[in-house]
Amino acid sequence: MLGYVTTSTETSENTAVTIPDPASRGRSGWRAAAVLAAVAAGAVAAVIALDAGGAIQLEAIPGLSAADPAVTWAAGLLKYAYDLLMLASVGCTVAAAIFLPGRAEDRSRLSAQAWRWLRIGSVATGLWALVALVRVPVEYANTFALGFDDLTLSGAWSYLTQADQGTSLGATAALALAAAVVAARSFKVSWAAAAAAAAIGAALPPIFTGHSAANGNHQIAVDGLIIHVVAACFWAGGLLALFIARADPAVAVRRYSAAAAFAYPAVGASGLIVFGANVDFSDLWTSDYGRIALAKAALLAVGGLIGWAHRRRTIPAVNAGDRRAFWRLAAVELAVMAVAFGLAASLSVTPPPSGELPDPNAAFLGFATPGPITFSSLMLDWYPAVLVCTAAAFGVGFYIAGVVRLRRRGDAWPWIRTAMWIAGWAVVVLVTSTGLGKYGLVLFSAHMVQHMALNMLAPVFLVLGAPVTLALRAIRPRRSGGPREWLLAFVHSRFARLVSHPVVALVIYLTSLYIMYFTGIFEWAMNSHFGHLLMTGHFLASGSLFFWIVLGPDPKPRQLSYPAKVLLYFVSIVFHAVFGLALMMGTGLIAETWYTGLAVPWVGDLLADQRTGGGIAWAFGEIPSLIIIAVLIGQWTRADEREGRRLDRMAERASASGHPEDDPHEVYNAYLASLDQERR
C-alpha cells in the first residue's frame, strides 16, 4: 500500500500525464516475469492451503455421493484465477478512469498510458467473464458432489438459471463482458469510468451467495465482504496497474496513494468483520478455516509494512523520476498480495466451522427473532448495517474535513449546515442499525417507519447540509483535473439535467411507492439481502433527489421558482396520503409469503399491522412538512430580500451616473404608465 502523499502538487501538465522513463521498455520483461512469479506464488499458496485446510480431504457420508477431489481442486484454483482477473480488471479500468488526467489538449480524452491501461483491463475483463462461465459447471459439480464425467449440459444450465450461486456467476459474466466491450471501444475518460463501474459491479453478485450469505449473521458478513472485495481490488489492482505502466505516472502514484490510504484499513477492518460474523474468535486457532484466515491477516500486516516503506522511501524517488526502488518493492508487495488471494481462494471452498442457529428464522433474518417491541429493544438492541454505517462515517468525516479546511484558510461555513448533515446521517444510522432495523424485517409497520424516515426525513437534513457547495469550496481546483472537476462535470452532465427535471424527479420519488408495494418487488427485497440494500439505497437516493430540487441550496442544472417548488411539494404530499389510505383500506396482505413464513409468535394480526403501517405513511409527512414549509418560506424571503437589495444597488448606480432610465424602479413605473395609457 502507498501512504497518503501531500508533498507534491499537480501543477505541471507535462508531469500530469507521465514522466518519461527511457529504460522502462527494457525492463518490461523483468516486470512481466515478476507478475508471473507472483501469480505462481499465489497458486502454490492456494494448493498448500487447500491441502492443509482439508478442503479436498472429503469423507463419504452414508446415503450421499462422495465428492470428487478433482472437482474441489478445480473449484479452488478457478476461484484463484477468477480473483486475479477480477483485481486486474478493476485495477486497470479504475486506473484509466481516475489515476491520470486526460490529454493536455482535451481533458475528456484518455492519455496514452490510460488508454493502454484500459486495453489491458479489457482483455483481463473478458478473460474474467470466461472464467466466471467456466466456474458454473465446476461449482455445479462441487455443490452436488458430482464428478466431471457426471456433468450434463442440462444440469449446468439449470444451475446457471435457477440456483443462486449459478445465477450470480452468470450475472458476473454478463457485467464483465459489458465492461470489456466498453473498455475495448473507449477513448474518453467518461467511458473509462463507465467500464470501471461495470467491472466493480461485476465483482459483487457472488458475494451474496457464498459462505457469508449462508450463516446466522449474513447481513453483517455480506456487507463486510462487499467492502473487503472492493477495497482489495482498489489496493491490489491499483498497484498492479502502476507496476505494469510503461512510463512513470507521477500523478497516478499520488492519486493511488490517496485511494490506498483508505483501501488498506478498509480491507483489514472488513476482514475482521467478516470473520467475526462467520465464526467464533476461538476458531482462529482451532479450525482449518481460522488458521487460513489468520495467515491471510498476517500477510495483510506485511502489506501494510511494505506500504509504509513505499511512503517513506519509494514515493520520493518516484517524484524525482527514479522508479527502480518502487519496482523492486512493488514486486514484493504484489507477491504478498497474490499469496493472500491464493489463501482467500482456498477459504472459498473450505467450509467454516458450523454452528447451530439460534432459531429457524435466523437463516432468513440474519439474526435471532426479536422479542416484542419495547423502548429498550428499539434503542439498545443494535444490529449494525455495516455498509450504511461505513457510508455515514465517510460522509460525516469528509464533510468535517472540508469544514476544517475552509476554517483554516479563513472562510466561514454555517454551523447549521454541518448540524443538518450530521443529523441526516444520524437518522439513516438509527433507522437501519438500531432495534428498528430488526423489527423492520418482522413488522410491516416498523418497516414503514424506516421507509418514511429514509425517504422523507433524512434527505431533508442531508440536502440542507449543502455537501456539493462545501466540496466545491473546499477541494482545490487542478488544471489536470481532479475530484472538484469531476463533481462539476457531473452537476452539469446530461444525466443530472435529466433527473433534475421536476417531473422526472417527482415520478421517481412517487412511483417507487406504488411499484414497490403493489407488485412483487417488496417481497423479493425482503427475501434478498441484495434487494434489501437496493431498496434502502433507492429510498434515500430518490428522496435526496426530490428534496435537492425543492430545498437544496446546492447548485443544480435547473432552477425552479418558489411557487413551483411549493406546488411540487404539495403534489407529493397528496400522493403520499393516497398511498397511505390505500394501505389502510387494503384487504390483501403485502409480502404474505415472507411474513407468514417467519411466523413470529408474538405478532398477531398481520393485516392490522399492515394497516398501521398505512397510517404511519399517511401521517408521517406532518413533521417533515413543518420543516420543509419553514425552510421554503425562509429561502423565499431571503431571495426576495437579495433581489430587493440588487435592485436598490442598480438604482443607486443609475442615479450616480446620471442615467435614470437605467433605474429598474423607473423602468417598472414607465411600464405601469404605458399600461394605464393603453386602458384609456
Secondary structure, 3 states (H helix, E strand, C coil): CCCCCCCCCCCCHHHHHCECCCCCCCCHHHHHHHHHHHHHHHHHHHHHHHHHCCCCCCCCCCCCCCCCHHHHHHHHHHHHHHHHHHHHHHHHHHHHHHHCCCCCCCCCECCHHHHHHHHHHHHHHHHHHHHHHHHHHHHHHHHCCCCHHHCCHHHHHHHHHHCHHHHHHHHHHHHHHHHHHHHHCCCEHHHHHHHHHHHHHHCCHHHHHCHHHHCCCHHHHHHHHHHHHHHHHHHHHHHHHHHHCCCECHHHHHHHHHHHHHHHHHHHHHHHHHHHHHCCCCHHHHCHHHHHHHHHHHHHHHHHHHHHHHHHHHHHHHHCCCCHHHHHHHHHHHHHHHHHHHHHHHHHHCCCCCCCCCCCCHHHHCCCCCCCCCHHHHHHCCCCCHHHHHHHHHHHHHHHHHHHHHHHCCCCCCHHHHHHHHHHHHHHHHHHHCHHHHHCCCCHHHHHHHHHHHHHHHHHHHHHCCHHHHHHHHCCCCCCCCHHHHHHHHHCCHHHHHHCCHHHHHHHHHHHHHHHHCCCHHHHHHHCHHHHHHHHHHHHHHHHHHHHHHCCCCCCCCCCCHHHHHHHHHHHHHHHHHHHHHHHHCCCCCCHHHHHHHCCCCCCCHHHHHHHHHHHHHHCCHHHHHHHHHHHHHHHHHHHHHHHHHHHHHHHHHHHHCCHHHCHHHHHHHHHHHHHHHHC
